[in-house]
């Protein structure tokens, strides 16, 4: 993926798929439209982030807030292909303990710093 790719999202079957490079500005701009799309989701509760890259810590923090909001709207959330940084934060703050957020195939980035 080219890091200049815009962030886009679309329903594909039962999953909302987010693609692109998410920096702080893109994360802030994505928040409202993605919440609106999720509100009309019906019974669907899967968010796919396999082809979305986090560019900075602010984007990660904003995405944590967004994931929590989507979980609260749906009651439960399946998060597919979450970037390692996002999965790690969700684990560290206890958001995975009650199983309302389920990680499916979280990514493991190689060569980055380990926290």
C-alpha positions in Angstrom: 0.0 0.0 0.0 1.2 3.5 -0.8 1.2 5.7 2.2 -0.3 8.5 0.1 -3.5 6.4 -0.5 -6.6 8.1 0.9 -8.5 6.3 3.6 -11.7 4.8 2.3 -14.2 2.4 3.8 -17.1 0.4 2.4 -19.4 -2.4 3.4 -18.3 -5.7 1.8 -20.8 -8.4 2.7 -21.2 -8.3 6.5 -18.0 -6.3 7.2 -17.1 -2.7 7.1 -13.6 -2.6 5.4 -11.2 0.3 6.0 -8.3 0.8 3.6 -5.5 3.3 3.5 -2.9 5.1 5.6 -4.4 6.6 8.7 -2.6 9.5 10.2 -4.0 11.9 12.8 -5.8 14.1 10.3 -7.3 11.2 8.4 -8.4 9.6 11.7 -10.2 12.7 12.7 -11.9 13.1 9.3 -12.9 9.4 9.2 -14.5 9.4 12.7 -17.9 11.0 11.9 -18.5 9.3 8.5 -17.5 5.9 9.8 -19.7 6.2 12.8 -22.6 7.2 10.5 -22.0 4.2 8.3 -21.8 1.9 11.3 -25.1 3.3 12.7 -26.9 1.9 9.7 -25.2 -1.5 9.8 -28.1 -3.6 10.8 -26.9 -6.9 12.5 -23.4 -6.6 11.1 -20.6 -6.1 13.6 -17.3 -6.8 11.8 -14.6 -4.2 11.1 -11.8 -5.2 8.8 -8.5 -3.2 9.1 -6.2 -5.6 7.2 -5.3 -3.0 4.5 -5.2 0.0 6.8 -1.9 1.3 8.3 -1.5 3.5 11.3 0.9 6.3 10.7 1.2 7.8 14.2 0.3 7.4 17.8 -2.4 10.1 17.6 -4.2 8.1 14.9 -3.9 5.0 17.1 -5.5 6.8 20.0 -8.3 8.2 17.9 -8.9 4.7 16.4 -9.1 3.2 19.9 -11.9 5.7 20.7 -13.6 4.9 17.4 -13.4 1.1 18.0 -14.9 1.6 21.5 -17.8 3.6 20.0 -18.5 1.1 17.3 -18.4 -1.7 20.0 -20.9 0.2 22.1 -23.2 0.8 19.1 -23.2 -2.9 18.2 -22.9 -4.5 21.6 -19.9 -6.5 20.3 -17.3 -6.0 17.7 -15.2 -8.4 15.6 -11.9 -6.6 14.6 -10.2 -8.3 11.7 -6.6 -7.7 10.8 -6.0 -5.0 13.4 -2.6 -3.3 13.3 -0.3 -4.5 16.1 -0.2 -1.1 17.8 -4.0 -1.0 18.0 -4.4 -4.6 19.2 -1.7 -4.0 21.9 -3.4 -0.8 23.3 -6.8 -2.6 23.4 -5.2 -5.4 25.3 -3.2 -3.1 27.7 -6.2 -1.0 28.7 -8.4 -4.0 29.3 -10.8 -3.6 26.4 -10.5 -7.3 25.4 -11.3 -8.7 28.9 -15.1 -8.8 28.5 -15.0 -10.3 25.0 -17.1 -7.4 23.5 -14.2 -6.8 21.2 -12.8 -9.9 19.5 -9.5 -9.8 17.6 -9.4 -12.0 14.5 -5.9 -12.4 12.9 -4.3 -9.3 14.4 -1.2 -8.3 12.4 2.3 -8.6 13.7 4.6 -5.9 12.3 8.2 -6.9 12.0 11.1 -4.6 12.6 9.4 -1.9 14.7 9.9 -1.0 18.3 8.5 -3.3 21.0 6.6 -1.7 23.9 
